[in-house]
Amino acid sequence: MTTVLVTGGMGFIGSNFVLHWMNNHPQDRVLNYDLLTYAGNPSNVSAVQKLPNYRFIEGDIADSSLLEEVMLEEKVDTVVHFAAESHVDRSIEDPSVFVRTNVLGTQCLLEAAKKYGISRFIHVSTDEVYGTLGSEGYFTELSPISPNSPYSASKAGSDLLARAYYETYGFPVIITRCSNNYGPHQYPEKLIPKIISNALQDQPIPVYGDGRNIRDWLHVEDHCSAIEHVINCGRPGQVYNIGGNSERTNLEVVTEILHRLGKPLSLIQFVADRLGHDRRYAIDASKIRDELGWTPHYSFQEGIARTVDWYIEHEDWWRRLIQEAPNRNGREVDDGGEPMT
């Protein structure tokens, strides 16, 4: 039996991974370590929270004492590190929080895991660390790191720390860098749930700039499956890009969802562009395909249809989160879909 420590397991991607792993590895123990910040939602894992092989631990990844206590007492074998501050607009407003959580927190987690001999450490990162692409080409694992926002810079810093722990100490770190995620349980400030929730309420949908920024969209279940492949077969010290082969402009994403909901395009409201807004991200995921045999299951059309249906069926969930969220003047739409606590 393996004991897996998942950091940020109450957030969007982390909670989906907890459910995925427990469904596919019912013999394993899963420890869900999360600080329960604004994006951490215990209801995301309600399906497994009463199982005997599941435990929730409320904690900060920068709390070295608690991390060491958990590593020792629970005899953790594998760490899957999702916990991060991830909202780009928030990072522009206050970079210090992102540096503390994403850089210092990752270093504390790496040190505790090294001290107690963790056999595998998966550091979940983002394609945003690569910066921006032109109209052609793709990010590969050998692309230079060139972050353009405080968020992506803090994630790049955590990536480099993870790499250093492998190179210096031989610690079994593997880094994954995903494209934009979407699917169930995503916090409403992100682009796709924001479009859906606003459209269902017949409210304007704010879109940055001209709406032609391009992202590669990855269904969260495909991301969880890819990480499972990395845990089982990935090589320590390596980086694996995880992409959905689904490039779309933000405007195309908005239009697709409005059509599915039968809502007018007049709901689209263009707003001033974000500072340092990267124009295009696109992932070359051939390494994980060729080495580990992973490919995405969902097309964007199928994935977005399932996602729209989920938000329609769980209207109480996203309405409650919107009501609890701080007032951000209706402007906050993040086109990212990266790991968050």
Secondary structure, DSSP 8 states (H G I E B T S, - for coil): --EEEEETTTSHHHHHHHHHHHHH-TTSEEEEEE---TT--GGGGTTTTTSTTEEEEE--TT-HHHHHHHHHHHT--EEEE------HHHHHH-HHHHIIIIIIHHHHHHHHHHHTT-SEEEEEEEGGGG----SS--B-TTS-----SHHHHHHHHHHHHHHHHHHHH---EEEEEE-EEESTT--TTBHHHHHHHHHHTT--EEEETTS--EEEEEEHHHHHHHHHHHHHH--TT-EEEE--S-EEEHHHHHHHHHHHHT--GGGEEEE---TT---B--B--HHHHHHH-------HHHHHHHHHHHHHHTHHHHHHHHHHS---TT---B-------
